[in-house]
Amino acid sequence: MIQLPSKHSATGNTIFAVMSGLAQQYGAINLSQGFPDFQIDEQLSDLLAEATRLGFNQYAPMPGLPMLRAAIAADFKKRYQVDIDPDTEITITPGATYGIYTAFSAILQKGDEAILFEPAYDSYIPNIEMNGAKAIPIALTAPGFAVDWDKVKAAITPKTKALILNTPHNPTGSVWSKSDWEELADVVRDTDIVIISDEVYEQLIFDGVKHYSVLEHPELRSRSFATYSFGKAYNNTGWKMGYCIAPPAYTQAYRRLHQFLSFSVNTPAQYALAKHIASGKASAVRSMMEGKRNYFIELMKETPFTIQTPARGSYFQLATYEAISDMPDTEFAIWLTKEHGVATIPVSAFYHNKKDDKLIRFCFAKKEETLEQAVAKLKLL
Ligand SMILES: Cc1ncc(COP(=O)(O)O)c(C=O)c1O
């Protein structure tokens, strides 16, 4: 058999597949992978059926259906007061993971370096390596998981061509402040660094905190790809739909690759999302998720887990288990799944060097009864 070399350094399956697989195998309640366990808005289901009936069943235009790009531009104008040209700045993608990969691919050449912050979404490093570049991970500083800007300055070399950030942040739930964006602008000003701003959780933001988008910072926007996921905004992660917003020249570079990767994206889903967004009746995911976060934190008070900082955004909550065990986090998460029927994600999985701070991540985007059933099991620990 001819051996096929790997294009990245990650080995085995992603932790999300592993923990969801274990949850299924042991019949555990799955608070590991980030997906809702409740129905999507009925209007969105109806619109998907309508799309197939009306004949939206063939290839969409390469950049995406004009009606969807127009709906996104109008939505951003309303929510962020920014002007985005739907023709030259928005490309519809099959999910944000693809969107991020394609942005890296548009930026990076062999031998380049790309900075990322850890803990990090687990596709970033493989995506950088699959493009022949070197990943430069910088650890965020616990407990608040803030960026140490001196470390960023020290990590920049003439080879640094990309920097990816994620706010609101998976897995910590932290959110960048306005001053983080100013720091970033200062740090990259005299460099050739292009930014990828992973804003998939922009609609999931709590406690009256504001999500600052890179699109609101004209200087940074001119050197950025911003990536989004409909799956996170409309509870339909399985549709794998997203979009990328970038200045016209970057969008051109992006589409040069996109046209030969997927070429176009699921047409009926584009129709449904366009109509749903434009209807103004898309149900408010933010307040619903904030309610779930509050309920989960309240329930967790009856367990021996400690929640240090409530998530400010995303649908994840970190907790420590030091009162229960001193096992390494991955071992603990597997034990919890097998022996106590609740699946979570160990935070070491988000570090290239598997840094273990004895933290696990819970996904609270679940029905109240699911959260109650999980906590009933955790109370017995
Ligand atoms: C930080 C982050 N970026 C990107 C994605 C990918 O989104 P999608 O499901 O649209 O590919 C996720 C999904 O969990 C995520 O947590």
The ligand as an SDF file (V2000), in Angstrom:
LIG
                    3D

 16 16  0  0  0  0  0  0  0  0999 V2000
  -14.5750   29.1180   17.4610 C   0  0  0  0  0  0  0  0  0  0  0  0
  -15.2550   28.3810   16.3660 C   0  0  0  0  0  0  0  0  0  0  0  0
  -14.9810   28.7190   15.1000 N   0  0  0  0  0  0  0  0  0  0  0  0
  -15.5670   28.0950   14.0660 C   0  0  0  0  0  0  0  0  0  0  0  0
  -16.4690   27.0830   14.2720 C   0  0  0  0  0  0  0  0  0  0  0  0
  -17.0490   26.3640   13.0880 C   0  0  0  0  0  0  0  0  0  0  0  0
  -18.3380   26.6590   12.7310 O   0  0  0  0  0  0  0  0  0  0  0  0
  -19.0780   25.7910   11.6210 P   0  0  0  0  0  0  0  0  0  0  0  0
  -19.8480   24.7350   12.3290 O   0  0  0  0  0  0  0  0  0  0  0  0
  -19.9530   26.7800   10.9010 O   0  0  0  0  0  0  0  0  0  0  0  0
  -18.0420   25.2160   10.7090 O   0  0  0  0  0  0  0  0  0  0  0  0
  -16.7790   26.6830   15.5730 C   0  0  0  0  0  0  0  0  0  0  0  0
  -17.7200   25.5610   15.8250 C   0  0  0  0  0  0  0  0  0  0  0  0
  -17.7990   25.0180   16.8850 O   0  0  0  0  0  0  0  0  0  0  0  0
  -16.1440   27.3590   16.6500 C   0  0  0  0  0  0  0  0  0  0  0  0
  -16.3990   27.0170   17.9210 O   0  0  0  0  0  0  0  0  0  0  0  0
  1  2  1  0
  2  3  1  0
  2 15  2  0
  3  4  2  0
  4  5  1  0
  5  6  1  0
  5 12  2  0
  6  7  1  0
  7  8  1  0
  8  9  2  0
  8 10  1  0
  8 11  1  0
 12 13  1  0
 12 15  1  0
 13 14  2  0
 15 16  1  0
M  END
$$$$
